Amino acid sequence: MSDLGPGPAGNSLIGRVKNILLTPKTEWPRIDAEPSTIADIYKSHVIPLAAIGPVASLIGGQMFGHGAFGIVYRPTLLSSIVTALVGYALTLVMVYVMALVIEALAPQFGGTKNRLSAFKVAAYGATASWVAGIFGLMPMLGLLGIIGGLYSLYLIYLGLPVLMKAPEDKAVGYTAVVVLCLVVASLAVGLITAPVALLFGGGGLVSSAGTVSGTVNMPGGGSLDMGKLDEATKKMEAAAERMKSGQAAPAIAPDVLQGLLPATLNGLARTSIESQSGGAAGIAGSNAEARYGSGDSEIKLSVTDMGAMGGLAALGGALNVQSSKQEGTSYEKVGKVDGRMTTEKFDTADKRGSYGTIVGDRVMVQAEGHAASIDVLKAAVAGVDLAKVEGLARE
């Protein structure tokens, strides 16, 4: 794969994202004039951006779980990995299917059939929805992804007249029919993804030197660090290349993770310990967890490695979210502690909560259960040698 810095015509990935999102009316003619191929656009734009949503949802589901009405569900690691992989693969296919639909419908709306132009509309038009996929990191912000989806419809609406040479007065109808076809196709994707997972259980963004910097404020609070996003996409492509060549680094061995869990925790004896590993499509993950104490003083401490997929978790570091919610006697916080994404939840009435952090962009360490205060759960996480975890994650 080519360097993610320059695109088909020398544009950086972040530069293209910034331009298509902020100045689409001037960017579409530039895209139309670019000499490129479908393969080039896949490698420089589609492959890195389409991974944001699946990876963010994988991390968010494992770290925060999915909840409603006070019930929280955390899918198994293997199920989450398979879901992310299948969803990612189907998204890559969907882009091409969308291009075929756009091309086929062009004559009906006064446009010109052109496969490359149709693919440009499909690929670059989806940019907003892919970037908004970062909200999957925190399920409570997942609905904000709708904003990206709606903006992508607007991008497609602007792009069809320019790329497909359709009259502007027919662009609304053209877009509507394309969207209708995509809705049907998306439902099909959902029907395929779910059973497969069940089976397994600021300022300028681009500097003159070509490096990326600056931040973009996101709806709902927080910001997207473009420099970290650019760095993360490079790591992501490198990880994908290693997986493709069969040289992906394996997940940390389950027995090694198990060895990180202390025999006692804050004076509580360890009552059980277990570990497991699993993989699919060359991507493996591992987990170890132990329980300490019992009854009103029971804590579960877990260490989970996302393996090669964790190399993509660096995308999470680009999202600088500070979130806090208080409801009755319980509260939730999400933010950065010592540069690591961290979440904490606690109810002072029933003395139950959780505290977790991501180490080395791939290993999650989390403590949950009954405790006198959140400080007890924080101390439980600190009871794991995080410096050692960091080292293992970098190997």
URHUFEN-V470507 format. One record per pair of residues at least 24 apart in sequence whose ideal C-beta (glycine too) atoms are under 6 Angstrom apart, sorted by the first residue. I is the first residue (numbers start at 1). J is the second residue. D is the distance in Angstrom with one decimal. If there is no record, write none. Layout:
I/J/D
I/J/D
This chain:
1/43/5.1
1/237/5.5
1/241/5.8
2/43/5.5
4/48/5.8
4/233/5.0
4/234/5.4
4/237/5.3
7/44/4.2
8/34/5.7
8/36/3.3
8/40/4.2
9/34/4.3
12/206/5.7
14/205/5.6
14/212/4.5
14/226/5.4
14/230/5.0
15/206/4.6
17/127/5.9
18/205/4.8
20/124/5.4
20/127/5.1
24/155/5.5
24/158/5.2
28/158/5.9
28/159/4.9
28/162/4.3
29/162/5.8
31/120/5.5
31/124/5.9
32/162/5.4
32/163/5.4
38/119/5.0
41/123/5.0
45/123/5.7
46/95/5.6
46/123/5.2
48/233/4.4
48/236/5.9
49/130/4.1
50/91/4.7
50/130/5.6
51/88/5.8
52/130/5.5
52/133/4.3
52/134/5.5
52/315/5.9
53/133/2.6
53/136/5.6
54/84/4.0
54/87/4.7
54/88/4.4
55/312/4.5
55/315/5.7
56/133/5.6
56/134/5.2
56/136/3.6
56/137/4.5
57/136/3.7
58/84/4.2
59/137/5.7
59/313/5.6
59/316/5.6
60/136/5.2
60/137/4.6
60/138/5.6
60/139/5.5
63/356/5.7
63/364/5.6
64/139/5.7
66/139/5.3
76/201/4.7
77/285/4.7
77/287/5.6
78/200/5.2
78/201/5.9
78/278/3.8
79/197/5.0
79/200/5.4
79/201/4.7
81/283/6.0
81/285/5.7
81/309/6.0
82/197/5.3
82/200/4.4
82/280/4.9
83/197/3.9
85/281/5.3
86/193/5.1
86/196/4.9
87/193/5.3
90/189/4.8
95/122/5.2
95/123/5.7
97/185/6.0
98/122/4.0
101/178/5.9
101/181/4.8
102/178/5.8
105/177/5.9
106/164/4.8
109/166/4.8
109/170/4.4
109/174/4.2
110/166/5.3
110/167/4.8
110/170/5.6
111/164/3.9
111/165/5.2
111/166/3.5
112/165/4.4
117/163/4.2
117/164/5.9
120/163/5.6
121/159/4.6
121/163/4.9
125/152/5.7
125/155/4.5
125/156/3.9
125/159/5.5
126/152/5.5
128/152/4.4
134/319/5.3
137/316/5.5
137/319/5.9
138/334/6.0
141/220/5.7
144/219/5.4
144/220/5.1
147/219/5.7
222/320/5.4
222/321/3.7
223/320/4.9
224/318/5.7
225/318/4.8
225/320/5.8
228/317/5.1
228/318/4.1
229/318/3.9
232/314/3.9
232/315/4.6
232/318/5.7
235/311/5.6
235/314/5.0
236/312/4.8
239/308/5.7
239/311/3.5
243/282/5.3
243/308/5.6
248/308/4.0
250/284/5.9
251/284/4.4
251/285/5.2
251/286/4.3
251/305/4.8
251/307/3.3
252/286/5.8
252/305/4.4
252/392/5.2
254/286/4.7
254/288/5.8
257/286/5.9
257/288/3.7
257/303/4.7
258/288/4.2
260/303/5.5
260/384/5.3
261/290/4.4
261/301/5.9
262/383/5.2
265/292/4.2
265/380/5.5
265/383/5.7
266/376/6.0
266/379/5.9
268/292/3.9
268/293/3.7
283/308/5.0
283/309/5.1
296/370/5.0
297/370/6.0
298/369/5.0
298/370/5.6
299/367/5.7
299/369/4.0
299/380/5.6
300/368/5.5
300/369/5.4
301/367/5.0
301/380/5.5
302/366/5.3
303/365/5.4
304/364/4.5
305/363/5.0
306/362/5.0
310/362/2.3
313/361/4.8
313/362/5.2
314/361/4.5
316/341/5.6
344/374/5.8
346/374/4.3
355/381/5.6
359/386/5.5
359/389/4.7
359/390/5.5
360/390/4.8
360/393/2.7
362/393/5.1
363/389/5.3
363/393/5.1
